Amino acid sequence: MDIPEHILKKILDVLKEEGNIEKVIIFGSRVKGTSKASSDIDIALVGENINLRQILMIGSKIEDLDLPYKVDLISYKDIKDKNLKEEIDKFGVEIELKN
């Protein structure tokens, strides 16, 4: 995975503050090894009652971290694009947030 450890930790720390996110799935070019310096970090959120308002609030908190990468968040259960869901299932890296 092409994400520096300290950056991933900062993102996960923000996500762990949310009580309803069970795990995250990192996908896209940063997982497939095709990323460029300007590539974003794609993250699917898995958990109960994740809605657009919450995703926007989390996105704002992550933006406040002033990371060198853009972070795109999506609720896994709300993905309608079958091909995207298949790509996430096949290549995504899961990280548990709850014990």
Residue pairs with C-beta under 8 A, 6 or more apart in sequence:
1 8
1 26
1 30
1 31
1 93
2 29
2 30
2 31
2 33
2 35
2 39
3 26
3 30
3 41
3 69
7 67
7 68
7 69
10 65
10 67
11 41
11 43
11 62
11 65
11 67
11 71
12 24
12 95
12 97
14 58
14 61
14 62
14 65
15 21
15 24
15 43
15 45
15 58
15 97
16 97
17 61
18 47
18 54
18 58
20 47
20 48
20 49
20 50
20 54
21 45
21 46
21 47
21 50
21 97
21 98
22 46
22 47
22 48
22 96
22 97
22 98
23 46
23 47
23 94
23 95
23 96
23 97
23 98
24 43
24 44
24 45
24 46
24 94
24 95
24 97
25 43
25 44
25 46
25 76
25 88
25 92
25 93
25 94
25 95
26 41
26 42
26 43
26 92
26 93
26 95
27 42
27 43
27 44
27 87
27 88
27 91
27 92
27 93
28 35
28 39
28 40
28 41
28 42
29 35
29 36
29 39
29 42
30 39
30 40
30 41
30 42
31 91
31 92
31 93
32 91
39 69
40 69
40 70
40 71
40 72
41 69
41 70
41 71
41 72
42 72
42 74
43 71
43 72
43 73
43 74
44 73
44 74
44 75
44 76
44 79
44 88
44 92
45 55
45 58
45 73
45 74
45 75
45 76
46 76
46 77
50 75
50 77
50 78
51 75
52 75
55 73
55 74
55 75
58 73
59 71
59 73
62 71
62 73
63 71
76 85
76 88
79 85
79 88
